[in-house]
Amino acid sequence: MKKRVHVFVSGIVQGVGYRWFVRKNAKILNLKGWVANLNDGRVEAVIEGEEEKIEKILKLMKSGHPFARVDEIKISFEDFKGEFEDFEIKYV
């Protein structure tokens, strides 16, 4: 079953390769969506794909990149839209 999640990650997640870590693993898992740095120091992501693959990426995002420190992760489940063709780093 296809799912969609909207994620906000707090901690030391900017300037440490966290977005690239998320993008690389999302592509390996064939997930679609985007990840971006926010001005307040958090990272935001919208991810779509198979439910079990979404669960895997969320576990990876919680454990974080070796140079990151994840303090909190907020996850909202949304209706699947199928609007993405790839997984990219978005610059806002």
Biotite code that builds the C-alpha atoms (Angstrom):
import biotite.structure as struc

atoms = struc.array([
    struc.Atom([0.000, 0.000, 0.000], chain_id="A", res_id=1, res_name="MET", atom_name="CA", element="C"),
    struc.Atom([1.315, 3.460, -0.923], chain_id="A", res_id=2, res_name="LYS", atom_name="CA", element="C"),
    struc.Atom([1.723, 6.079, 1.781], chain_id="A", res_id=3, res_name="LYS", atom_name="CA", element="C"),
    struc.Atom([2.803, 9.692, 2.163], chain_id="A", res_id=4, res_name="ARG", atom_name="CA", element="C"),
    struc.Atom([4.538, 11.260, 5.168], chain_id="A", res_id=5, res_name="VAL", atom_name="CA", element="C"),
    struc.Atom([5.462, 14.829, 6.009], chain_id="A", res_id=6, res_name="HIS", atom_name="CA", element="C"),
    struc.Atom([8.456, 14.917, 8.342], chain_id="A", res_id=7, res_name="VAL", atom_name="CA", element="C"),
    struc.Atom([10.207, 17.596, 10.411], chain_id="A", res_id=8, res_name="PHE", atom_name="CA", element="C"),
    struc.Atom([13.576, 16.709, 11.963], chain_id="A", res_id=9, res_name="VAL", atom_name="CA", element="C"),
    struc.Atom([15.213, 18.752, 14.750], chain_id="A", res_id=10, res_name="SER", atom_name="CA", element="C"),
    struc.Atom([18.740, 18.571, 16.116], chain_id="A", res_id=11, res_name="GLY", atom_name="CA", element="C"),
    struc.Atom([22.099, 18.953, 14.414], chain_id="A", res_id=12, res_name="ILE", atom_name="CA", element="C"),
    struc.Atom([20.810, 18.156, 10.941], chain_id="A", res_id=13, res_name="VAL", atom_name="CA", element="C"),
    struc.Atom([22.138, 21.022, 8.826], chain_id="A", res_id=14, res_name="GLN", atom_name="CA", element="C"),
    struc.Atom([25.683, 21.317, 7.512], chain_id="A", res_id=15, res_name="GLY", atom_name="CA", element="C"),
    struc.Atom([26.424, 17.641, 8.219], chain_id="A", res_id=16, res_name="VAL", atom_name="CA", element="C"),
    struc.Atom([25.216, 15.931, 5.023], chain_id="A", res_id=17, res_name="GLY", atom_name="CA", element="C"),
    struc.Atom([21.827, 14.911, 6.440], chain_id="A", res_id=18, res_name="TYR", atom_name="CA", element="C"),
    struc.Atom([19.798, 15.882, 3.338], chain_id="A", res_id=19, res_name="ARG", atom_name="CA", element="C"),
    struc.Atom([22.197, 13.948, 1.099], chain_id="A", res_id=20, res_name="TRP", atom_name="CA", element="C"),
    struc.Atom([21.923, 10.953, 3.467], chain_id="A", res_id=21, res_name="PHE", atom_name="CA", element="C"),
    struc.Atom([18.111, 11.072, 3.254], chain_id="A", res_id=22, res_name="VAL", atom_name="CA", element="C"),
    struc.Atom([18.145, 11.500, -0.537], chain_id="A", res_id=23, res_name="ARG", atom_name="CA", element="C"),
    struc.Atom([20.598, 8.624, -1.080], chain_id="A", res_id=24, res_name="LYS", atom_name="CA", element="C"),
    struc.Atom([18.573, 6.221, 1.058], chain_id="A", res_id=25, res_name="ASN", atom_name="CA", element="C"),
    struc.Atom([15.262, 7.345, -0.444], chain_id="A", res_id=26, res_name="ALA", atom_name="CA", element="C"),
    struc.Atom([16.612, 6.624, -3.920], chain_id="A", res_id=27, res_name="LYS", atom_name="CA", element="C"),
    struc.Atom([17.884, 3.190, -2.813], chain_id="A", res_id=28, res_name="ILE", atom_name="CA", element="C"),
    struc.Atom([14.395, 2.449, -1.459], chain_id="A", res_id=29, res_name="LEU", atom_name="CA", element="C"),
    struc.Atom([12.730, 3.842, -4.623], chain_id="A", res_id=30, res_name="ASN", atom_name="CA", element="C"),
    struc.Atom([10.847, 6.502, -2.678], chain_id="A", res_id=31, res_name="LEU", atom_name="CA", element="C"),
    struc.Atom([9.707, 9.787, -4.186], chain_id="A", res_id=32, res_name="LYS", atom_name="CA", element="C"),
    struc.Atom([9.545, 13.299, -2.761], chain_id="A", res_id=33, res_name="GLY", atom_name="CA", element="C"),
    struc.Atom([11.931, 15.916, -1.424], chain_id="A", res_id=34, res_name="TRP", atom_name="CA", element="C"),
    struc.Atom([14.022, 17.021, 1.549], chain_id="A", res_id=35, res_name="VAL", atom_name="CA", element="C"),
    struc.Atom([14.992, 20.606, 2.476], chain_id="A", res_id=36, res_name="ALA", atom_name="CA", element="C"),
    struc.Atom([16.700, 22.703, 5.135], chain_id="A", res_id=37, res_name="ASN", atom_name="CA", element="C"),
    struc.Atom([14.489, 25.191, 6.951], chain_id="A", res_id=38, res_name="LEU", atom_name="CA", element="C"),
    struc.Atom([15.607, 28.610, 8.195], chain_id="A", res_id=39, res_name="ASN", atom_name="CA", element="C"),
    struc.Atom([15.012, 27.559, 11.820], chain_id="A", res_id=40, res_name="ASP", atom_name="CA", element="C"),
    struc.Atom([17.629, 24.761, 11.650], chain_id="A", res_id=41, res_name="GLY", atom_name="CA", element="C"),
    struc.Atom([15.229, 21.872, 11.072], chain_id="A", res_id=42, res_name="ARG", atom_name="CA", element="C"),
    struc.Atom([14.990, 19.622, 8.033], chain_id="A", res_id=43, res_name="VAL", atom_name="CA", element="C"),
    struc.Atom([11.643, 19.040, 6.319], chain_id="A", res_id=44, res_name="GLU", atom_name="CA", element="C"),
    struc.Atom([10.770, 16.161, 3.996], chain_id="A", res_id=45, res_name="ALA", atom_name="CA", element="C"),
    struc.Atom([7.765, 14.870, 2.097], chain_id="A", res_id=46, res_name="VAL", atom_name="CA", element="C"),
    struc.Atom([8.097, 11.216, 1.155], chain_id="A", res_id=47, res_name="ILE", atom_name="CA", element="C"),
    struc.Atom([5.845, 8.893, -0.860], chain_id="A", res_id=48, res_name="GLU", atom_name="CA", element="C"),
    struc.Atom([6.091, 5.191, -1.558], chain_id="A", res_id=49, res_name="GLY", atom_name="CA", element="C"),
    struc.Atom([5.372, 1.689, -0.324], chain_id="A", res_id=50, res_name="GLU", atom_name="CA", element="C"),
    struc.Atom([4.492, 1.530, 3.373], chain_id="A", res_id=51, res_name="GLU", atom_name="CA", element="C"),
    struc.Atom([7.332, -0.827, 4.384], chain_id="A", res_id=52, res_name="GLU", atom_name="CA", element="C"),
    struc.Atom([9.893, 1.340, 2.549], chain_id="A", res_id=53, res_name="LYS", atom_name="CA", element="C"),
    struc.Atom([8.577, 4.476, 4.259], chain_id="A", res_id=54, res_name="ILE", atom_name="CA", element="C"),
    struc.Atom([9.017, 2.724, 7.609], chain_id="A", res_id=55, res_name="GLU", atom_name="CA", element="C"),
    struc.Atom([12.643, 1.937, 6.666], chain_id="A", res_id=56, res_name="LYS", atom_name="CA", element="C"),
    struc.Atom([13.481, 5.518, 5.684], chain_id="A", res_id=57, res_name="ILE", atom_name="CA", element="C"),
    struc.Atom([11.882, 6.849, 8.877], chain_id="A", res_id=58, res_name="LEU", atom_name="CA", element="C"),
    struc.Atom([14.077, 4.528, 10.968], chain_id="A", res_id=59, res_name="LYS", atom_name="CA", element="C"),
    struc.Atom([17.141, 5.738, 9.058], chain_id="A", res_id=60, res_name="LEU", atom_name="CA", element="C"),
    struc.Atom([16.106, 9.368, 9.510], chain_id="A", res_id=61, res_name="MET", atom_name="CA", element="C"),
    struc.Atom([15.708, 8.827, 13.269], chain_id="A", res_id=62, res_name="LYS", atom_name="CA", element="C"),
    struc.Atom([19.139, 7.235, 13.629], chain_id="A", res_id=63, res_name="SER", atom_name="CA", element="C"),
    struc.Atom([20.548, 9.933, 11.375], chain_id="A", res_id=64, res_name="GLY", atom_name="CA", element="C"),
    struc.Atom([23.693, 10.448, 9.379], chain_id="A", res_id=65, res_name="HIS", atom_name="CA", element="C"),
    struc.Atom([26.889, 9.672, 11.376], chain_id="A", res_id=66, res_name="PRO", atom_name="CA", element="C"),
    struc.Atom([27.656, 13.414, 11.741], chain_id="A", res_id=67, res_name="PHE", atom_name="CA", element="C"),
    struc.Atom([24.078, 14.401, 12.611], chain_id="A", res_id=68, res_name="ALA", atom_name="CA", element="C"),
    struc.Atom([22.279, 14.370, 15.931], chain_id="A", res_id=69, res_name="ARG", atom_name="CA", element="C"),
    struc.Atom([18.526, 13.863, 15.702], chain_id="A", res_id=70, res_name="VAL", atom_name="CA", element="C"),
    struc.Atom([16.754, 15.249, 18.763], chain_id="A", res_id=71, res_name="ASP", atom_name="CA", element="C"),
    struc.Atom([13.174, 15.015, 17.538], chain_id="A", res_id=72, res_name="GLU", atom_name="CA", element="C"),
    struc.Atom([11.274, 13.794, 14.508], chain_id="A", res_id=73, res_name="ILE", atom_name="CA", element="C"),
    struc.Atom([7.659, 14.775, 13.874], chain_id="A", res_id=74, res_name="LYS", atom_name="CA", element="C"),
    struc.Atom([5.774, 12.624, 11.387], chain_id="A", res_id=75, res_name="ILE", atom_name="CA", element="C"),
    struc.Atom([2.385, 13.389, 9.842], chain_id="A", res_id=76, res_name="SER", atom_name="CA", element="C"),
    struc.Atom([0.665, 10.848, 7.623], chain_id="A", res_id=77, res_name="PHE", atom_name="CA", element="C"),
    struc.Atom([-1.101, 12.347, 4.618], chain_id="A", res_id=78, res_name="GLU", atom_name="CA", element="C"),
    struc.Atom([-3.092, 11.066, 1.662], chain_id="A", res_id=79, res_name="ASP", atom_name="CA", element="C"),
    struc.Atom([-0.918, 9.569, -1.094], chain_id="A", res_id=80, res_name="PHE", atom_name="CA", element="C"),
    struc.Atom([-0.882, 11.906, -4.118], chain_id="A", res_id=81, res_name="LYS", atom_name="CA", element="C"),
    struc.Atom([1.658, 10.348, -6.485], chain_id="A", res_id=82, res_name="GLY", atom_name="CA", element="C"),
    struc.Atom([2.886, 13.778, -7.506], chain_id="A", res_id=83, res_name="GLU", atom_name="CA", element="C"),
    struc.Atom([6.649, 13.105, -7.514], chain_id="A", res_id=84, res_name="PHE", atom_name="CA", element="C"),
    struc.Atom([8.793, 11.430, -10.151], chain_id="A", res_id=85, res_name="GLU", atom_name="CA", element="C"),
    struc.Atom([12.052, 11.351, -8.184], chain_id="A", res_id=86, res_name="ASP", atom_name="CA", element="C"),
    struc.Atom([13.526, 12.228, -4.795], chain_id="A", res_id=87, res_name="PHE", atom_name="CA", element="C"),
    struc.Atom([15.357, 15.516, -4.686], chain_id="A", res_id=88, res_name="GLU", atom_name="CA", element="C"),
    struc.Atom([16.924, 18.054, -2.406], chain_id="A", res_id=89, res_name="ILE", atom_name="CA", element="C"),
    struc.Atom([14.795, 21.165, -2.471], chain_id="A", res_id=90, res_name="LYS", atom_name="CA", element="C"),
    struc.Atom([16.317, 24.583, -1.789], chain_id="A", res_id=91, res_name="TYR", atom_name="CA", element="C"),
    struc.Atom([13.931, 27.005, -0.084], chain_id="A", res_id=92, res_name="VAL", atom_name="CA", element="C"),
])
